[in-house]
Amino acid sequence: MDKNRHEVLAESLTRILAERLVSLHKLFDELTIVIRAKDVHSVSEVLRDHEDLGFDTLVDLCGVDYSTYGDETNALGQSNGRRFAVVYHLLSVSHNHRLRMKVFAEEIEFPAVDSVMKIWPGANWFEREAFDLFGIVFSGHSDLRRILTDYGFVGNPFRKDFPISGYVEMRYDEEQKRVIYQPVSIEPREITPYVIREQNYGNGHM
């Protein structure tokens, strides 16, 4: 029986990346590879330039916070003790195949991964977004600034330990005639929804 495209791609990735490939998984008819943070740039160049791979397009890049997964290795190859990951969604137009690449930052306090902006220029805004929302630093990025939150924003709102209400709020001050920041004034409260039951609900009658 002929091999399907996923099997051919998986064999090519295993052969070409060799020891730089930490793990390879197929889930929901999609391939995911896990590589080390120190190999991001070199592996990305191979994925783009090797004739058997040809991943010329970065479709998306996003950050992930694994803080609630505990210390055990998860199904897609999370390394023990690592909290933040960067996920790259790649497309090969010439070969018509897709690939997900996952990289875990080595440190928790200062998560950092090399930028791939010079390999896939479209990574520019995606890396800034992951930096803004997760606090992941992309070394070598030429203009790493916040992109969705305000420049004076405190914290990274997509981290799982970031409070839903945030740390500060802003309002217009009539006396100062400008927008000012102040501590959040929202008090957490538990809301019990009002539920309307049908007549005779729960008494055994249909």
Phi, psi and omega in degrees: 000136180294145177286143177279173185297325180295319180294318178297315180296317180299318179294320179295317179297316180297319181288316187282317183278333176051238186290347178282350179269113179284313179201161178221131182227148171243121181217132182055040178063029178229146179262137176231130173247149175243130178230166179279153182300324182291346183256005186305309186293314182293318179294319180299320178297318179295316180300324180282319193263336183292134186296334180276351182246294172063039179281087186272353186231126170267109183283320183199158174216134181213159176265158177222138176250113183262025188298333182267006182272352182079196185263350183281155178288131181269181188295337182254024169087031176292132177282143181303135175082001180259133186257316188255139178227156172244132181244128181248131176252116188245151179227134171256110181292319184291323181262351179057050173222159184239159181208142173251128178245131182239136181227129178262130175293141184289326184250153177267317183292324180225076181292126183218141177220145179296143177289146175248019184298327180285341178271312175235097184305335179295349180288347184311298184289324180297318180292323176296323179294315179294325176295315182294310189275329183245347182077021177276125182269132179253100184296132179092356176291135188282344184206063186277096178230163174300149185231337181246322178267170179289153182298335178267008183295141181256124176094185182231107194292346178264359173289143187288345177264006179278127182296145182300325182276352181080184181256327182228160174229161181237149178207162178271126180263119183294323182290317181274347180058042178201167177280135180234159176256146178210162178301149181299133181257002181283129177261129179300139178215151181265125184254124176260116183293146177276120184250127177264120180260147175291154179300138181069016180296125174086005180256015176092355180269144177267000000 
